[in-house]
Amino acid sequence: MTGQLVLAALAGIATIVILIVWVKIHPFLALMAGSGVMAIAAGANYVDLFASFTTGVGATISGTGLLIVLGSIIGTLMVGSGGADAIVDTILDKTPIKRLPWAMALIAFVIGIPLFFEVGVVILIPVVMFAARRAKQPAILVGISALAGLSVLHALVPPHPGPLIAIDSLGANLGMTLGFGLIIAIPTVILSGPLLAKPMARWVPVPANEDFLGAKGG
């Protein structure tokens, strides 16, 4: 049974990758198709498949959908108002180009304290894209560093809402969780952020998306 579930998960992942990379289907539709393939491969019947899908999507949208939409609005306002420009100018004025990934990891770490991961991502996207464009660096060099800061904070360090929910559910000690979380978080951000971003930027040397940046990206 366990082997079948593992194979089902692999089949679902392979379906998603093929649909996005080669067939060029929208990621949301690819995720839907991949989840269907995984469920069928795991032996779920069609009635349970659709019931599980609608229940899961409904729970996700009710839990984080509004946050993502509001975060997207804030990100759009940052681009349109020039706020992202101002943030990037400040970062580049204070940070040498070679230290930019480290600065973005720290900024994401700090910005992400009061925000859920999804909201932090959509707010930081314009900052990452503008910073990569202005510094003439691959987008992944800056983006991976920012994602590392957000991800580690989201998973390990209170007072982020995610760890606080886990602490409340498990009855854990807040101070101990914060202390051990920081001990694990700092080297994790360094390894999975700026250090990992360097070889990844060589593998995927893609510049910032000019369609996203528009006239402000020049």
SULNORRA-V648497 format. One record per residue. N is the residue number from 0. RES is the residue in one letter. NEAR is the number of other ideal C-beta (glycine too) atoms within 10 Angstrom. Layout:
# SULNORRA-V648497
n:N res:RES near:NEAR
n:N res:RES near:NEAR
This chain:
# SULNORRA-V648497
n:0 res:M near:7
n:1 res:T near:6
n:2 res:G near:7
n:3 res:Q near:11
n:4 res:L near:13
n:5 res:V near:11
n:6 res:L near:13
n:7 res:A near:18
n:8 res:A near:14
n:9 res:L near:12
n:10 res:A near:16
n:11 res:G near:21
n:12 res:I near:13
n:13 res:A near:13
n:14 res:T near:20
n:15 res:I near:21
n:16 res:V near:12
n:17 res:I near:14
n:18 res:L near:20
n:19 res:I near:16
n:20 res:V near:10
n:21 res:W near:8
n:22 res:V near:11
n:23 res:K near:8
n:24 res:I near:16
n:25 res:H near:10
n:26 res:P near:11
n:27 res:F near:8
n:28 res:L near:13
n:29 res:A near:19
n:30 res:L near:16
n:31 res:M near:16
n:32 res:A near:17
n:33 res:G near:22
n:34 res:S near:18
n:35 res:G near:17
n:36 res:V near:18
n:37 res:M near:22
n:38 res:A near:19
n:39 res:I near:15
n:40 res:A near:17
n:41 res:A near:17
n:42 res:G near:11
n:43 res:A near:16
n:44 res:N near:10
n:45 res:Y near:10
n:46 res:V near:8
n:47 res:D near:11
n:48 res:L near:16
n:49 res:F near:13
n:50 res:A near:12
n:51 res:S near:13
n:52 res:F near:14
n:53 res:T near:10
n:54 res:T near:10
n:55 res:G near:11
n:56 res:V near:13
n:57 res:G near:11
n:58 res:A near:10
n:59 res:T near:11
n:60 res:I near:12
n:61 res:S near:9
n:62 res:G near:10
n:63 res:T near:15
n:64 res:G near:13
n:65 res:L near:11
n:66 res:L near:15
n:67 res:I near:16
n:68 res:V near:13
n:69 res:L near:13
n:70 res:G near:21
n:71 res:S near:16
n:72 res:I near:11
n:73 res:I near:15
n:74 res:G near:20
n:75 res:T near:13
n:76 res:L near:13
n:77 res:M near:21
n:78 res:V near:20
n:79 res:G near:12
n:80 res:S near:10
n:81 res:G near:11
n:82 res:G near:15
n:83 res:A near:24
n:84 res:D near:17
n:85 res:A near:12
n:86 res:I near:18
n:87 res:V near:21
n:88 res:D near:14
n:89 res:T near:10
n:90 res:I near:19
n:91 res:L near:16
n:92 res:D near:7
n:93 res:K near:9
n:94 res:T near:18
n:95 res:P near:10
n:96 res:I near:11
n:97 res:K near:10
n:98 res:R near:12
n:99 res:L near:22
n:100 res:P near:28
n:101 res:W near:19
n:102 res:A near:19
n:103 res:M near:29
n:104 res:A near:25
n:105 res:L near:18
n:106 res:I near:21
n:107 res:A near:27
n:108 res:F near:22
n:109 res:V near:11
n:110 res:I near:19
n:111 res:G near:25
n:112 res:I near:13
n:113 res:P near:11
n:114 res:L near:21
n:115 res:F near:18
n:116 res:F near:18
n:117 res:E near:16
n:118 res:V near:23
n:119 res:G near:25
n:120 res:V near:23
n:121 res:V near:20
n:122 res:I near:22
n:123 res:L near:28
n:124 res:I near:21
n:125 res:P near:24
n:126 res:V near:24
n:127 res:V near:25
n:128 res:M near:24
n:129 res:F near:26
n:130 res:A near:29
n:131 res:A near:26
n:132 res:R near:21
n:133 res:R near:19
n:134 res:A near:20
n:135 res:K near:9
n:136 res:Q near:20
n:137 res:P near:20
n:138 res:A near:20
n:139 res:I near:22
n:140 res:L near:23
n:141 res:V near:29
n:142 res:G near:24
n:143 res:I near:24
n:144 res:S near:29
n:145 res:A near:28
n:146 res:L near:22
n:147 res:A near:26
n:148 res:G near:26
n:149 res:L near:28
n:150 res:S near:21
n:151 res:V near:26
n:152 res:L near:26
n:153 res:H near:19
n:154 res:A near:16
n:155 res:L near:22
n:156 res:V near:21
n:157 res:P near:20
n:158 res:P near:12
n:159 res:H near:22
n:160 res:P near:14
n:161 res:G near:16
n:162 res:P near:20
n:163 res:L near:13
n:164 res:I near:11
n:165 res:A near:14
n:166 res:I near:17
n:167 res:D near:10
n:168 res:S near:8
n:169 res:L near:9
n:170 res:G near:6
n:171 res:A near:14
n:172 res:N near:11
n:173 res:L near:13
n:174 res:G near:9
n:175 res:M near:10
n:176 res:T near:18
n:177 res:L near:17
n:178 res:G near:11
n:179 res:F near:14
n:180 res:G near:18
n:181 res:L near:13
n:182 res:I near:11
n:183 res:I near:14
n:184 res:A near:20
n:185 res:I near:14
n:186 res:P near:11
n:187 res:T near:15
n:188 res:V near:24
n:189 res:I near:16
n:190 res:L near:11
n:191 res:S near:18
n:192 res:G near:25
n:193 res:P near:24
n:194 res:L near:17
n:195 res:L near:16
n:196 res:A near:26
n:197 res:K near:12
n:198 res:P near:9
n:199 res:M near:15
n:200 res:A near:20
n:201 res:R near:11
n:202 res:W near:8
n:203 res:V near:12
n:204 res:P near:12
n:205 res:V near:10
n:206 res:P near:15
n:207 res:A near:22
n:208 res:N near:14
n:209 res:E near:12
n:210 res:D near:7
n:211 res:F near:15
n:212 res:L near:19
n:213 res:G near:11
n:214 res:A near:6
n:215 res:K near:16
n:216 res:G near:18
n:217 res:G near:8
